């Protein structure tokens, strides 16, 4: 489906919709690579797992954070089809970064 969207010229939409998951995975892969860990082995370092197991936030609250982030990304994806696709993508990266930071912060339990 995203491939069809990309073929229509909406490249920013293709990156915005899965941005939370792309950023989570990319950050973890980079961190594990820098530490010399085997990135193909199982682990629980994703932001969701850290939020639930280390911060002790409930699954429901953590899932709601992911849902809120995805709702904002959907809105930005829709906005990017009308005006300013690059600005929407930049905002998506900033907002997703904030949500990931919130997920591993115990200030917002």
N, C-alpha and C positions, 0 to 999 in steps of 0.2 A: 504494500500500500504506500509506504513512504517513497518507494522507487517511482511510483506513478506520480506522486506529488512533485518529486524532484524533476521528473520529465516535463512537468507543466511549468517549470521555472521557479518554483517556490523552495529554493534551497534553504533559506533560513527556517522555514517551517519544518523541514526535515531534521534540522538540528535542534530546534526548540522543543518539539514534542517529547523526545526521549532524553532531554538535556540532564535531568536529575540523575538518571541511571548512567548516562555517559560520563558525567563529572565524577560521580561516586566511584565507578569502576576505574576510570583513568587515574584519579588521585591515588587510589589504593594500589594499582599496578605500579605506578611511579614510586610510591613509598616503599613497596616491597622490593622493587628492583634495586633501589638505592641501598637498602639494608642487606642486599645479597640473598634474599629469600627466594624460594622457588615459587614463581607466580602462578604456576599451574596446580599447586597443591591446595587442598581445602583450607579454609581459614574463616575466622569470624571477625574480620576487621572492617567490613563495610560500615557506613555511618548508621544504618538501621540497627545492626547488631550491637554496635558500641552504645547507641542510645538506650537500647533495652537492657543489655547485660552489664554495662559499666556505669552508666548514669542512673540506671534502674527506673527509667521512664516506662510506663505501661505500653503494651503493644498497641493499644487503641490510640493513645496520644501520639505515639511515634508514627503510626499509619496515617493519622489525621494530618500530621506535618507534611508527609509525603503527598497526600491528597491536595492539601492547600497549595503546595509548591506546584504540583501538576496543573491545578486549575489556573494559576497565574500564568504558567507556561502556555497553556491552551489559549488564554486571552491574548498573550503576546504573539502567539503564532497567527491568530486571526488578524490582529493589528498589523502584523508584518505583511500580510497580503494586500493591505490597503495603502499604508504609508510606512516609510522608514524601516525596511527590513533589517538593516544593519543595526540601527538603534535598538530595535526590538530584541535582536540577538544579544547585544551587549547588556541590555537590561536583564535578559534572561540569565546570563552568566552571573551577573551581580546578585540577583535575587536568589538564584540557586545556591550560590556561595554562602549567602546569609542563612538560608535554611539549613545547609549542611553544618554550618558553625553552630546554629541553635541546637541541632540534633545531638552534638557532642558537648554541649554546655549544660551544666547543672543549674544554671540560673533560671531556666525556663521549664523546670520540672513541673 
